[in-house]
Amino acid sequence: MTVKVACFIRPNSGEPIYQQLTRQLKHAISTGSLKPGDQLPTVRELAEQLVINPNTVARSYKELFAEGLVEGTQGSGTYVNKALPRIKTQEREARIEPFIDQLIAESSLLGISKQDLLKLIQERIRNHEETIHDNDIRSDETLR
């Protein structure tokens, strides 16, 4: 059964639409909103839902395939990979560093102190962990 994907596209954000979609799908997978084995909507279905070009959705799915986050073949559907890839520590750090650098630069421009930034990050981590915990509880209740 295909799962409903909750994505919000902002055409005027300056970030390419395919990157917005890819980022949001990665977030859904990392938080457990999309679970291993879940079937994603077809390219056409998601394009219609988001009112975007199907090629944009296809490009996003292609990136998710390349990173090993989704699997499937044409005609059989696209599924969240049941065995999500393990990434070496060095590669994980290299992938996250640009986001950290951007966060530090933005917080500096906004006048947020290092201590306040660390508090905000810790709070977001707690919220993220609670979201994952809540999703796990809902999944267990659904199975009953």
PyMOL CGO cylinders between C-alpha atoms (Angstrom):
from pymol import cmd
from pymol.cgo import CYLINDER

trace = [
    CYLINDER, 0.00, 0.00, 0.00, 1.32, 3.41, -0.95, 0.3, 1, 1, 1, 1, 1, 1,
    CYLINDER, 1.32, 3.41, -0.95, 1.89, 5.80, 1.94, 0.3, 1, 1, 1, 1, 1, 1,
    CYLINDER, 1.89, 5.80, 1.94, 0.84, 9.43, 1.89, 0.3, 1, 1, 1, 1, 1, 1,
    CYLINDER, 0.84, 9.43, 1.89, 3.86, 11.71, 1.67, 0.3, 1, 1, 1, 1, 1, 1,
    CYLINDER, 3.86, 11.71, 1.67, 3.59, 15.06, 3.44, 0.3, 1, 1, 1, 1, 1, 1,
    CYLINDER, 3.59, 15.06, 3.44, 5.82, 17.53, 1.63, 0.3, 1, 1, 1, 1, 1, 1,
    CYLINDER, 5.82, 17.53, 1.63, 5.59, 21.28, 1.30, 0.3, 1, 1, 1, 1, 1, 1,
    CYLINDER, 5.59, 21.28, 1.30, 7.19, 22.88, -1.73, 0.3, 1, 1, 1, 1, 1, 1,
    CYLINDER, 7.19, 22.88, -1.73, 8.09, 26.57, -1.71, 0.3, 1, 1, 1, 1, 1, 1,
    CYLINDER, 8.09, 26.57, -1.71, 8.76, 27.59, -5.33, 0.3, 1, 1, 1, 1, 1, 1,
    CYLINDER, 8.76, 27.59, -5.33, 10.19, 31.01, -4.35, 0.3, 1, 1, 1, 1, 1, 1,
    CYLINDER, 10.19, 31.01, -4.35, 12.55, 29.79, -1.63, 0.3, 1, 1, 1, 1, 1, 1,
    CYLINDER, 12.55, 29.79, -1.63, 15.67, 29.90, -3.79, 0.3, 1, 1, 1, 1, 1, 1,
    CYLINDER, 15.67, 29.90, -3.79, 16.27, 26.20, -3.19, 0.3, 1, 1, 1, 1, 1, 1,
    CYLINDER, 16.27, 26.20, -3.19, 15.59, 24.03, -6.26, 0.3, 1, 1, 1, 1, 1, 1,
    CYLINDER, 15.59, 24.03, -6.26, 12.32, 22.12, -5.97, 0.3, 1, 1, 1, 1, 1, 1,
    CYLINDER, 12.32, 22.12, -5.97, 13.93, 18.70, -6.44, 0.3, 1, 1, 1, 1, 1, 1,
    CYLINDER, 13.93, 18.70, -6.44, 16.30, 19.48, -3.54, 0.3, 1, 1, 1, 1, 1, 1,
    CYLINDER, 16.30, 19.48, -3.54, 13.39, 20.54, -1.31, 0.3, 1, 1, 1, 1, 1, 1,
    CYLINDER, 13.39, 20.54, -1.31, 11.61, 17.28, -2.12, 0.3, 1, 1, 1, 1, 1, 1,
    CYLINDER, 11.61, 17.28, -2.12, 14.72, 15.15, -1.64, 0.3, 1, 1, 1, 1, 1, 1,
    CYLINDER, 14.72, 15.15, -1.64, 15.51, 16.83, 1.69, 0.3, 1, 1, 1, 1, 1, 1,
    CYLINDER, 15.51, 16.83, 1.69, 11.96, 16.35, 2.96, 0.3, 1, 1, 1, 1, 1, 1,
    CYLINDER, 11.96, 16.35, 2.96, 11.84, 12.70, 1.92, 0.3, 1, 1, 1, 1, 1, 1,
    CYLINDER, 11.84, 12.70, 1.92, 15.20, 12.07, 3.62, 0.3, 1, 1, 1, 1, 1, 1,
    CYLINDER, 15.20, 12.07, 3.62, 13.82, 13.73, 6.74, 0.3, 1, 1, 1, 1, 1, 1,
    CYLINDER, 13.82, 13.73, 6.74, 10.71, 11.55, 6.63, 0.3, 1, 1, 1, 1, 1, 1,
    CYLINDER, 10.71, 11.55, 6.63, 12.88, 8.44, 6.34, 0.3, 1, 1, 1, 1, 1, 1,
    CYLINDER, 12.88, 8.44, 6.34, 15.25, 9.52, 9.14, 0.3, 1, 1, 1, 1, 1, 1,
    CYLINDER, 15.25, 9.52, 9.14, 12.42, 10.36, 11.55, 0.3, 1, 1, 1, 1, 1, 1,
    CYLINDER, 12.42, 10.36, 11.55, 10.52, 7.16, 10.84, 0.3, 1, 1, 1, 1, 1, 1,
    CYLINDER, 10.52, 7.16, 10.84, 7.55, 8.85, 9.18, 0.3, 1, 1, 1, 1, 1, 1,
    CYLINDER, 7.55, 8.85, 9.18, 8.50, 6.71, 6.19, 0.3, 1, 1, 1, 1, 1, 1,
    CYLINDER, 8.50, 6.71, 6.19, 9.49, 3.27, 7.39, 0.3, 1, 1, 1, 1, 1, 1,
    CYLINDER, 9.49, 3.27, 7.39, 11.58, 0.60, 5.66, 0.3, 1, 1, 1, 1, 1, 1,
    CYLINDER, 11.58, 0.60, 5.66, 9.36, -1.19, 3.18, 0.3, 1, 1, 1, 1, 1, 1,
    CYLINDER, 9.36, -1.19, 3.18, 6.88, 1.68, 2.77, 0.3, 1, 1, 1, 1, 1, 1,
    CYLINDER, 6.88, 1.68, 2.77, 5.88, 2.26, -0.85, 0.3, 1, 1, 1, 1, 1, 1,
    CYLINDER, 5.88, 2.26, -0.85, 6.25, 5.83, -2.08, 0.3, 1, 1, 1, 1, 1, 1,
    CYLINDER, 6.25, 5.83, -2.08, 3.70, 7.34, -4.46, 0.3, 1, 1, 1, 1, 1, 1,
    CYLINDER, 3.70, 7.34, -4.46, 4.46, 6.98, -8.14, 0.3, 1, 1, 1, 1, 1, 1,
    CYLINDER, 4.46, 6.98, -8.14, 6.27, 9.84, -9.81, 0.3, 1, 1, 1, 1, 1, 1,
    CYLINDER, 6.27, 9.84, -9.81, 3.05, 10.92, -11.48, 0.3, 1, 1, 1, 1, 1, 1,
    CYLINDER, 3.05, 10.92, -11.48, 0.97, 10.71, -8.27, 0.3, 1, 1, 1, 1, 1, 1,
    CYLINDER, 0.97, 10.71, -8.27, 3.44, 12.76, -6.23, 0.3, 1, 1, 1, 1, 1, 1,
    CYLINDER, 3.44, 12.76, -6.23, 3.86, 15.32, -9.02, 0.3, 1, 1, 1, 1, 1, 1,
    CYLINDER, 3.86, 15.32, -9.02, 0.07, 15.78, -9.16, 0.3, 1, 1, 1, 1, 1, 1,
    CYLINDER, 0.07, 15.78, -9.16, -0.20, 16.00, -5.37, 0.3, 1, 1, 1, 1, 1, 1,
    CYLINDER, -0.20, 16.00, -5.37, 2.52, 18.67, -5.15, 0.3, 1, 1, 1, 1, 1, 1,
    CYLINDER, 2.52, 18.67, -5.15, 1.59, 20.37, -8.45, 0.3, 1, 1, 1, 1, 1, 1,
    CYLINDER, 1.59, 20.37, -8.45, 5.11, 20.05, -9.82, 0.3, 1, 1, 1, 1, 1, 1,
    CYLINDER, 5.11, 20.05, -9.82, 6.70, 18.59, -12.93, 0.3, 1, 1, 1, 1, 1, 1,
    CYLINDER, 6.70, 18.59, -12.93, 7.03, 14.76, -12.91, 0.3, 1, 1, 1, 1, 1, 1,
    CYLINDER, 7.03, 14.76, -12.91, 10.67, 15.14, -14.01, 0.3, 1, 1, 1, 1, 1, 1,
    CYLINDER, 10.67, 15.14, -14.01, 11.32, 16.97, -10.74, 0.3, 1, 1, 1, 1, 1, 1,
    CYLINDER, 11.32, 16.97, -10.74, 9.97, 14.05, -8.71, 0.3, 1, 1, 1, 1, 1, 1,
    CYLINDER, 9.97, 14.05, -8.71, 11.91, 11.59, -10.88, 0.3, 1, 1, 1, 1, 1, 1,
    CYLINDER, 11.91, 11.59, -10.88, 15.13, 13.54, -10.23, 0.3, 1, 1, 1, 1, 1, 1,
    CYLINDER, 15.13, 13.54, -10.23, 14.49, 13.46, -6.48, 0.3, 1, 1, 1, 1, 1, 1,
    CYLINDER, 14.49, 13.46, -6.48, 13.76, 9.72, -6.53, 0.3, 1, 1, 1, 1, 1, 1,
    CYLINDER, 13.76, 9.72, -6.53, 16.94, 9.18, -8.60, 0.3, 1, 1, 1, 1, 1, 1,
    CYLINDER, 16.94, 9.18, -8.60, 19.02, 10.85, -5.87, 0.3, 1, 1, 1, 1, 1, 1,
    CYLINDER, 19.02, 10.85, -5.87, 17.34, 8.73, -3.19, 0.3, 1, 1, 1, 1, 1, 1,
    CYLINDER, 17.34, 8.73, -3.19, 18.11, 5.60, -5.26, 0.3, 1, 1, 1, 1, 1, 1,
    CYLINDER, 18.11, 5.60, -5.26, 21.75, 6.70, -5.66, 0.3, 1, 1, 1, 1, 1, 1,
    CYLINDER, 21.75, 6.70, -5.66, 22.09, 7.10, -1.90, 0.3, 1, 1, 1, 1, 1, 1,
    CYLINDER, 22.09, 7.10, -1.90, 20.52, 3.70, -1.27, 0.3, 1, 1, 1, 1, 1, 1,
    CYLINDER, 20.52, 3.70, -1.27, 17.56, 5.12, 0.65, 0.3, 1, 1, 1, 1, 1, 1,
    CYLINDER, 17.56, 5.12, 0.65, 14.93, 3.72, -1.71, 0.3, 1, 1, 1, 1, 1, 1,
    CYLINDER, 14.93, 3.72, -1.71, 14.77, 0.67, -3.96, 0.3, 1, 1, 1, 1, 1, 1,
    CYLINDER, 14.77, 0.67, -3.96, 12.58, -0.82, -6.65, 0.3, 1, 1, 1, 1, 1, 1,
    CYLINDER, 12.58, -0.82, -6.65, 12.33, -1.22, -10.37, 0.3, 1, 1, 1, 1, 1, 1,
    CYLINDER, 12.33, -1.22, -10.37, 10.28, 0.55, -12.99, 0.3, 1, 1, 1, 1, 1, 1,
    CYLINDER, 10.28, 0.55, -12.99, 6.78, -0.86, -12.88, 0.3, 1, 1, 1, 1, 1, 1,
    CYLINDER, 6.78, -0.86, -12.88, 7.11, -2.39, -9.41, 0.3, 1, 1, 1, 1, 1, 1,
    CYLINDER, 7.11, -2.39, -9.41, 7.11, 0.82, -7.39, 0.3, 1, 1, 1, 1, 1, 1,
    CYLINDER, 7.11, 0.82, -7.39, 9.53, 2.70, -5.19, 0.3, 1, 1, 1, 1, 1, 1,
    CYLINDER, 9.53, 2.70, -5.19, 10.03, 1.52, -1.62, 0.3, 1, 1, 1, 1, 1, 1,
    CYLINDER, 10.03, 1.52, -1.62, 12.00, 2.77, 1.36, 0.3, 1, 1, 1, 1, 1, 1,
    CYLINDER, 12.00, 2.77, 1.36, 15.01, 0.46, 1.51, 0.3, 1, 1, 1, 1, 1, 1,
    CYLINDER, 15.01, 0.46, 1.51, 14.58, -2.26, 4.11, 0.3, 1, 1, 1, 1, 1, 1,
    CYLINDER, 14.58, -2.26, 4.11, 18.33, -2.33, 4.71, 0.3, 1, 1, 1, 1, 1, 1,
    CYLINDER, 18.33, -2.33, 4.71, 19.29, 1.33, 4.90, 0.3, 1, 1, 1, 1, 1, 1,
    CYLINDER, 19.29, 1.33, 4.90, 22.94, 1.84, 3.97, 0.3, 1, 1, 1, 1, 1, 1,
    CYLINDER, 22.94, 1.84, 3.97, 25.66, 2.16, 6.56, 0.3, 1, 1, 1, 1, 1, 1,
    CYLINDER, 25.66, 2.16, 6.56, 27.85, 5.16, 5.91, 0.3, 1, 1, 1, 1, 1, 1,
    CYLINDER, 27.85, 5.16, 5.91, 31.40, 5.44, 7.22, 0.3, 1, 1, 1, 1, 1, 1,
    CYLINDER, 31.40, 5.44, 7.22, 31.91, 7.97, 10.00, 0.3, 1, 1, 1, 1, 1, 1,
    CYLINDER, 31.91, 7.97, 10.00, 34.19, 10.12, 7.86, 0.3, 1, 1, 1, 1, 1, 1,
    CYLINDER, 34.19, 10.12, 7.86, 31.63, 10.31, 5.03, 0.3, 1, 1, 1, 1, 1, 1,
    CYLINDER, 31.63, 10.31, 5.03, 28.78, 11.09, 7.44, 0.3, 1, 1, 1, 1, 1, 1,
    CYLINDER, 28.78, 11.09, 7.44, 30.75, 13.95, 8.94, 0.3, 1, 1, 1, 1, 1, 1,
    CYLINDER, 30.75, 13.95, 8.94, 31.71, 15.28, 5.50, 0.3, 1, 1, 1, 1, 1, 1,
    CYLINDER, 31.71, 15.28, 5.50, 28.04, 15.26, 4.45, 0.3, 1, 1, 1, 1, 1, 1,
    CYLINDER, 28.04, 15.26, 4.45, 26.81, 17.11, 7.54, 0.3, 1, 1, 1, 1, 1, 1,
    CYLINDER, 26.81, 17.11, 7.54, 29.60, 19.73, 7.79, 0.3, 1, 1, 1, 1, 1, 1,
    CYLINDER, 29.60, 19.73, 7.79, 28.14, 22.12, 5.15, 0.3, 1, 1, 1, 1, 1, 1,
    CYLINDER, 28.14, 22.12, 5.15, 24.85, 22.22, 7.08, 0.3, 1, 1, 1, 1, 1, 1,
    CYLINDER, 24.85, 22.22, 7.08, 26.66, 22.92, 10.33, 0.3, 1, 1, 1, 1, 1, 1,
    CYLINDER, 26.66, 22.92, 10.33, 28.70, 25.66, 8.66, 0.3, 1, 1, 1, 1, 1, 1,
    CYLINDER, 28.70, 25.66, 8.66, 25.52, 27.21, 7.26, 0.3, 1, 1, 1, 1, 1, 1,
    CYLINDER, 25.52, 27.21, 7.26, 23.84, 27.03, 10.67, 0.3, 1, 1, 1, 1, 1, 1,
    CYLINDER, 23.84, 27.03, 10.67, 26.80, 28.69, 12.39, 0.3, 1, 1, 1, 1, 1, 1,
    CYLINDER, 26.80, 28.69, 12.39, 26.96, 31.46, 9.78, 0.3, 1, 1, 1, 1, 1, 1,
    CYLINDER, 26.96, 31.46, 9.78, 23.20, 32.11, 9.95, 0.3, 1, 1, 1, 1, 1, 1,
    CYLINDER, 23.20, 32.11, 9.95, 23.15, 32.15, 13.75, 0.3, 1, 1, 1, 1, 1, 1,
    CYLINDER, 23.15, 32.15, 13.75, 26.09, 34.56, 13.76, 0.3, 1, 1, 1, 1, 1, 1,
    CYLINDER, 26.09, 34.56, 13.76, 24.23, 36.91, 11.39, 0.3, 1, 1, 1, 1, 1, 1,
    CYLINDER, 24.23, 36.91, 11.39, 21.20, 36.75, 13.69, 0.3, 1, 1, 1, 1, 1, 1,
    CYLINDER, 21.20, 36.75, 13.69, 23.30, 37.51, 16.76, 0.3, 1, 1, 1, 1, 1, 1,
    CYLINDER, 23.30, 37.51, 16.76, 22.67, 34.15, 18.43, 0.3, 1, 1, 1, 1, 1, 1,
    CYLINDER, 22.67, 34.15, 18.43, 25.39, 33.30, 20.93, 0.3, 1, 1, 1, 1, 1, 1,
    CYLINDER, 25.39, 33.30, 20.93, 27.26, 30.00, 20.83, 0.3, 1, 1, 1, 1, 1, 1,
    CYLINDER, 27.26, 30.00, 20.83, 25.62, 28.96, 24.12, 0.3, 1, 1, 1, 1, 1, 1,
    CYLINDER, 25.62, 28.96, 24.12, 22.12, 29.78, 22.85, 0.3, 1, 1, 1, 1, 1, 1,
    CYLINDER, 22.12, 29.78, 22.85, 22.79, 27.94, 19.59, 0.3, 1, 1, 1, 1, 1, 1,
    CYLINDER, 22.79, 27.94, 19.59, 23.90, 24.85, 21.51, 0.3, 1, 1, 1, 1, 1, 1,
    CYLINDER, 23.90, 24.85, 21.51, 20.73, 25.04, 23.65, 0.3, 1, 1, 1, 1, 1, 1,
    CYLINDER, 20.73, 25.04, 23.65, 18.58, 25.28, 20.52, 0.3, 1, 1, 1, 1, 1, 1,
    CYLINDER, 18.58, 25.28, 20.52, 20.34, 22.29, 18.97, 0.3, 1, 1, 1, 1, 1, 1,
    CYLINDER, 20.34, 22.29, 18.97, 19.92, 20.21, 22.13, 0.3, 1, 1, 1, 1, 1, 1,
    CYLINDER, 19.92, 20.21, 22.13, 16.22, 21.14, 22.27, 0.3, 1, 1, 1, 1, 1, 1,
    CYLINDER, 16.22, 21.14, 22.27, 15.70, 20.14, 18.63, 0.3, 1, 1, 1, 1, 1, 1,
    CYLINDER, 15.70, 20.14, 18.63, 17.47, 16.82, 19.24, 0.3, 1, 1, 1, 1, 1, 1,
    CYLINDER, 17.47, 16.82, 19.24, 15.13, 16.12, 22.18, 0.3, 1, 1, 1, 1, 1, 1,
    CYLINDER, 15.13, 16.12, 22.18, 12.10, 17.02, 20.02, 0.3, 1, 1, 1, 1, 1, 1,
    CYLINDER, 12.10, 17.02, 20.02, 13.38, 14.77, 17.25, 0.3, 1, 1, 1, 1, 1, 1,
    CYLINDER, 13.38, 14.77, 17.25, 13.86, 11.85, 19.66, 0.3, 1, 1, 1, 1, 1, 1,
    CYLINDER, 13.86, 11.85, 19.66, 10.34, 12.38, 21.04, 0.3, 1, 1, 1, 1, 1, 1,
    CYLINDER, 10.34, 12.38, 21.04, 8.91, 12.37, 17.51, 0.3, 1, 1, 1, 1, 1, 1,
    CYLINDER, 8.91, 12.37, 17.51, 10.63, 9.08, 16.73, 0.3, 1, 1, 1, 1, 1, 1,
    CYLINDER, 10.63, 9.08, 16.73, 9.41, 7.61, 20.04, 0.3, 1, 1, 1, 1, 1, 1,
    CYLINDER, 9.41, 7.61, 20.04, 5.83, 8.79, 19.35, 0.3, 1, 1, 1, 1, 1, 1,
    CYLINDER, 5.83, 8.79, 19.35, 5.95, 7.29, 15.83, 0.3, 1, 1, 1, 1, 1, 1,
    CYLINDER, 5.95, 7.29, 15.83, 7.16, 3.97, 17.27, 0.3, 1, 1, 1, 1, 1, 1,
    CYLINDER, 7.16, 3.97, 17.27, 4.27, 3.93, 19.77, 0.3, 1, 1, 1, 1, 1, 1,
    CYLINDER, 4.27, 3.93, 19.77, 1.73, 4.72, 17.01, 0.3, 1, 1, 1, 1, 1, 1,
    CYLINDER, 1.73, 4.72, 17.01, 3.17, 1.93, 14.86, 0.3, 1, 1, 1, 1, 1, 1,
    CYLINDER, 3.17, 1.93, 14.86, 2.88, -0.55, 17.74, 0.3, 1, 1, 1, 1, 1, 1,
    CYLINDER, 2.88, -0.55, 17.74, -0.73, 0.50, 18.36, 0.3, 1, 1, 1, 1, 1, 1,
    CYLINDER, -0.73, 0.50, 18.36, -1.57, 0.11, 14.66, 0.3, 1, 1, 1, 1, 1, 1,
    CYLINDER, -1.57, 0.11, 14.66, -0.27, -3.47, 14.72, 0.3, 1, 1, 1, 1, 1, 1,
    CYLINDER, -0.27, -3.47, 14.72, -2.58, -4.43, 17.58, 0.3, 1, 1, 1, 1, 1, 1,
]
cmd.load_cgo(trace, "trace")
